Structures are given as structure tokens and as C-alpha cells.
Amino acid sequence: MTGNTRRVPTALAALALGVPEGTIRQWSRRGRITRYGTKRQALYDLSELAALAEEPRATPRG
């Protein structure tokens, strides 16, 4: 890691955003967030997660 980059594992990313771990993995596969790390351990950038948390949430389908 370089500079002020902080990366966290999937469980902490999910906790930070208040979503299930599966949602973090799905967002990564869909390109909504960037996955770092190795094949065995995914890591996510805290600044990217913070920006995502500031986005307005979609209205639930009903």
C-alpha cells in the first residue's frame, strides 16, 4: 500500500457500509467497487467505500 491508502477485508467493508458480505462481493464483480488483494483475501479501499456510502440509496422496488 502506498500513501494514505487503507484497505480492509470483505467483512470490515460490509460492516462499514451496513450491508452483507455477499453484497460487497457482488458490487466488486459488477465493477461498482475495486477489489484489491490476492485470490485468497479480497481487500477494499476505505476511501472508495466512504464515497460509496455518501451516494444516495436507491428506492426499494415495490
N, C-alpha and C positions, 0 to 999 in steps of 0.2 A: 504494500500500500504506500502511496506517496502523498505528500502534503497533508491536508486535513481530512482525507478520505477515511470514513469509518464504515466498515462493512459488518453486517450482523447475519447470523444464520437464519434459516427459514422461520423457526419458532419465535425468535425475537422480532422478526419483521412482521409476522402475523399479530403478535401481541401489541406492537407499536401502532398498528392500523386497526386493531379490533376486528380482525377477520380470521377465518380458519386458515391453517397452513396450506390446505389444498387450493385456496383462493390465490395465495401468493404464487404457488407453482403454476397455476393456470394463467395468471397475469404474465408470468415470465415466458411461458410458451407462446402466448399471444403477442409478445413484444411490448406489453404495457410497462414493464419494468425490466431492468437489465440484470441478468444473472451472472455473478462472478464466482470464483472459487474453482473447485475441482469436480470431477464426476461424482465423488463421494460426498462432498459437502458444498451446498449452494450457499452463496453469500450475496447480500443485497446492500446497496449503498444507502446509508441513512438519509443523506440529503435528498436523494431521489424519492425515498419513502415519504419524507416530510412534504415534498412538493405534491406528491400524490394525495396525501392526507388533506391538503388545502383545497383540492378540487371539489367542486360541489358534487354531492352524491346524486346518482340517477334516481328518478322517481320509480318506486316499485310498480311492476306491471299489475294491473288489477282488472 
